[in-house]
Amino acid sequence: MSNEFKGTTICAVKKNGMTAVAGDGQVTMGESIVFKNNAVKVRRIYGGNVVIGFAGSVSDAFSLCERFEAMLNKFAGNLERSAVELAEQWRRDQAGRRLEAMMICADKNSLLIVSGSGEVIEPDDGVCAIGSGGNYALAAARALVEETDYPADEIATKALKIASRICIFTNDNIRCETV
């Protein structure tokens, strides 16, 4: 059994000028132990102007978040440039390549995924999700965007609740932040 701590599902939705990033609160140890129910995996950084959510190995996710915030400070809050510079640094840094984490980051203009291999991806449709329940949350969010008039924060939260009913590594203790 692995003793690695993992954080799980994050979902983001960009709709009608609002971007919402929602995450569950479950941290698991290995494959069978719920270690924590109310972890905060979505947070505001850079003076509240940027929202990030992370999934994967908890220690790696914290390292990734710290590096990203340092890039935001270096590049005056430019989200896209900070993400690209972080990805380039990640690829050059041998230790960085081994980070087993992903991050969704958003500001008032952009929504990006920074992948575990050091890539920066902008979702085509303003909807993205990462983590063990990410595919469930992504499918639910896309359906809600297409079939309802719910705002971004409600869609992201509902998508996480749906994922929590399917994925055993995702719970319904959801935190959502908007920009």
C-alpha positions in Angstrom: 0.0 0.0 0.0 1.3 3.4 -0.9 1.7 6.0 1.8 1.5 8.8 -0.7 -1.2 11.5 0.1 -3.3 12.5 -2.9 -5.7 15.3 -3.5 -8.3 14.6 -6.1 -10.9 16.4 -8.2 -11.0 20.0 -9.5 -13.4 21.4 -12.0 -13.4 24.9 -13.7 -16.1 26.6 -15.8 -15.8 29.9 -17.7 -19.2 31.4 -18.6 -20.7 34.8 -19.1 -17.7 36.7 -17.8 -17.2 34.6 -14.7 -14.8 31.8 -14.1 -15.4 29.4 -11.2 -12.9 26.8 -9.9 -14.3 24.2 -7.5 -12.6 21.4 -5.7 -13.5 18.7 -3.3 -12.0 18.3 0.2 -10.9 14.7 0.2 -7.3 13.6 0.6 -6.6 9.9 0.4 -3.6 7.9 1.5 -2.8 5.0 -0.8 -5.8 3.4 -2.4 -8.1 2.8 0.5 -7.8 5.3 3.3 -9.6 8.7 3.5 -7.0 10.7 5.4 -8.8 14.1 5.4 -12.3 15.3 4.4 -12.0 19.0 4.4 -8.7 19.9 2.6 -8.6 23.2 0.8 -7.4 22.5 -2.8 -8.8 25.7 -4.3 -7.4 29.0 -3.2 -6.9 32.6 -4.2 -3.4 33.8 -4.7 -1.7 36.9 -6.1 -3.8 39.4 -4.0 -7.0 37.4 -4.7 -6.7 38.1 -8.5 -5.9 34.5 -9.4 -7.7 31.3 -8.4 -5.9 27.9 -8.5 -7.0 24.4 -7.9 -4.7 21.4 -7.7 -4.9 17.6 -7.9 -2.3 14.9 -7.5 0.3 14.2 -4.9 -0.3 16.8 -2.1 3.4 17.6 -1.5 4.0 18.0 -5.3 0.9 20.1 -5.6 2.1 22.5 -2.9 5.5 22.8 -4.6 3.8 23.5 -7.9 1.6 26.2 -6.4 4.5 27.9 -4.7 6.5 27.9 -8.0 3.5 29.3 -9.9 2.9 32.1 -7.3 6.6 33.0 -7.6 6.2 33.3 -11.4 3.1 35.5 -11.0 5.1 37.8 -8.8 8.0 37.8 -11.3 5.7 38.6 -14.3 3.4 41.1 -12.6 0.4 38.8 -12.5 0.4 37.8 -16.2 -1.2 34.4 -15.9 -0.4 33.0 -19.3 3.3 34.1 -19.2 3.6 32.8 -15.6 2.2 29.4 -16.6 4.4 29.1 -19.7 7.5 30.1 -17.7 6.6 27.6 -15.0 6.2 24.9 -17.6 9.5 25.7 -19.1 11.2 25.7 -15.7 9.5 22.4 -14.9 10.8 20.8 -18.1 14.4 22.0 -17.4 14.4 21.1 -13.7 15.0 17.4 -13.1 13.1 17.5 -9.8 10.2 19.3 -11.4 9.7 16.6 -14.0 8.9 14.2 -11.2 6.1 16.4 -9.8 3.0 14.3 -9.8 0.4 17.1 -9.7 -1.7 19.2 -12.1 -3.1 22.6 -11.6 -6.0 24.7 -13.0 -5.4 28.4 -12.8 -7.7 31.3 -13.7 -7.9 35.0 -13.6 -10.5 37.4 -15.0 -9.3 36.7 -18.6 -7.8 33.2 -18.8 -8.4 29.6 -17.8 -5.5 27.2 -18.0 -4.4 23.7 -17.0 -0.7 23.2 -16.2 -0.2 19.5 -16.8 1.9 17.0 -15.0 4.3 16.9 -17.9 4.9 20.7 -17.8 2.4 21.6 -20.5 0.0 24.6 -20.6 -3.4 23.9 -22.0 -6.3 26.3 -22.6 -9.6 24.4 -22.8 -11.5 25.0 -26.0 -14.9 25.3 -24.5 -14.2 27.1 -21.2 -14.7 23.9 -19.2 -11.9 21.7 -17.7 -11.3 19.3 -14.9 -8.4 17.3 -13.4 -7.8 14.6 -10.8 -9.3 11.2 -10.2 -12.9 12.3 -10.7 -12.0 14.8 -13.4 -13.6 13.0 -16.3 -16.9 12.7 -14.4 -16.9 16.3 -13.4 -15.9 17.4 -16.9 -18.8 15.5 -18.5 -21.3 16.8 -16.0 -20.0 20.4 -16.4 -20.2 20.3 -20.2 -23.7 19.0 -20.0 -24.8 21.6 -17.5 -23.2 24.4 -19.6 -25.0 23.2 -22.8 -28.4 22.4 -21.2 -28.9 25.0 -18.4 -28.6 28.7 -17.7 -26.8 28.1 -14.4 -23.9 30.5 -13.7 -20.3 29.2 -13.7 -20.1 28.7 -10.0 -23.2 26.7 -9.8 -22.2 24.5 -12.7 -18.7 23.8 -11.2 -20.2 23.0 -7.8 -22.9 20.7 -9.3 -20.4 18.9 -11.5 -18.2 18.2 -8.4 -21.2 16.9 -6.5 -22.0 14.5 -9.4 -18.4 13.3 -9.6 -18.5 12.7 -5.8 -21.3 10.2 -6.3 -19.2 8.2 -8.8 -15.6 8.6 -7.8 -14.5 7.1 -4.5 -11.6 9.5 -4.3 -13.9 12.6 -4.5 -16.2 13.8 -1.7 -19.0 16.4 -1.6 -17.2 18.9 0.7 -16.8 21.4 -2.1 -15.1 24.8 -2.1 -15.7 27.1 -5.1 -13.9 30.4 -5.8 -14.8 32.8 -8.7 -13.0 35.5 -10.7 
